[in-house]
Amino acid sequence: MKPLFTLFLALVTVSTFAQKDFQGKATFMSKSTIDLDNFSRNGQMSEARKKQIGERMKSMLEKTFILTFDKTSSIYKEDAKLEAPGAGGGFRFGGLSGGGTKYKNTKDLIALESTEFFGKNFLISDAMERPEWELGSETKKIGEYVCYKATLTKDVNPLDFSNFRRGNDEDNKKDEKVDEAPKQIVITAWYTPQIPVSNGPGEYWGLPGLILEINEGRTTILCTEIVLNPGEKEAIEVPTKGKEITREEYTKTITEKMKEMRENFSRRGRNGGGRGRF
């Protein structure tokens, strides 16, 4: 009976992904940690203070995202239904955990992100080159799916707040040797060939199966639920809202804005730091 049951499952799988209007929906939980000592001027913070700040930052560091995908394209966005009003305070942690909508088309190599920063909308375009994953033989189960390990080395996202060091502050340049941040990071992914879709959360794709887990520095993104061919399908549309800008230009714009905010904060304290303009 077991071989017949295995054959039945294989036929069901082939039938599922052969459908012309195939679509899937995956829920991901994103959790980040941050070294609070890097935000204190003397490099030290009491455990009580860390706990207090950690609780206040929890809504920024723990997010739920939905990946809606078909055979070649996807939309990845935060599940706003689960976010309390005002949660996050306008700041986001990490490139995988940012706000807005991320669109990928793995066939036409199109990657766009529609996002907002301080009241201004941006439509960011990314160079979508096939990632150079190193495939491994290690396996583990995530839910009912057998997943395989893959690793990728990439440059650190300069806008990832969880990687910020005191050396990034103009007032602490004397500590650059101690606080120098790594320039590259090794990403670990777990993908399942049981869902033969070359896609995944955030910017990640390019493996022979859907990516169900990503470990990126201090951020872990884990799939908690998958629904194949849901009753109500969602249109996967190319985002068009926002000022068109490249990823490089966007990073430069936001970096300059954050530098301005730090300088204003240093000069005026909590009552300073006006928004300024882009």
C-alpha positions, 0 to 999 in steps of 0.5 A: 500500500505504501508505494501506491500511496506515494504514487498517489501523492506524486500524482496529486502534486503534479496535478496541483502545479499543472493547473493553469491558474495555480496560486499559493499563499504562504504565511511567514513570521519574521523575528529580528534581534538587535545588540542594544549595547551598540546603541549606547555611547559607552557600549554598555546597557543594564539588563533592566534597560535592555528588557524595557527597550526590547519590549517597546521594540517588539512590534518592530522586530516581530512581523507577519508577512504573506507571500502570494505566488504563482509559477513565476511571480509573487507579491510579498507584504506585511499582514496589516490585519495582525498589526496594532494601530501605530505599531512599529513607530514608522521604523522597520528592521531589516531588508526582509522585514521592511514595509511596503509591497515587494513584487518579483517575476522570476521569468522576466527578471523584474523586481519592484518594491513599493514603499513609504518613508516619512510620508513619501512613496517610492517605487524601487527597482532591483537588478534581479540577477540569479543568486549563486546559491550553494546547494547542500544535502542537509535536510529538515522538515518544516511542517509537512514539507521536507526542506533542503539547505542552501547558502548564499554570500551577499553584501550586508544591507546598509539599511538593516538596523539590526546590523547598526554599530556605534561606529556608524555614529559620527560621535563614535568614530574613535571606536571604528576598529572595535565596532566595524560592521561586517561587509558581507553575510552568509544567508542560510535558506531551507527550500522544499522541492515538494512545491516546485516554485523558484520563489521565497520571502522578500528578495529571495528566490532562485532555488528548485523549490519554494523557500520556507525559511531564511536565516539572515544575520539577526533575522529569521523568517519562517513559514508557518502556513501554506495554502495551495490553490486557495478558494479566493485568489488574489491578483498578483499585479505589478506595483506602480505607486511611488517615485521611480528610483533604483535600489542604489539611489534609494539607499543613498537617499535614506542614508542621507536622511538618517544622517540628518536625523542623527545630527538634528537629534544630537543638536536639539535632543528629543524635541529636535530632529525635524523631518526635513525634505527629500 
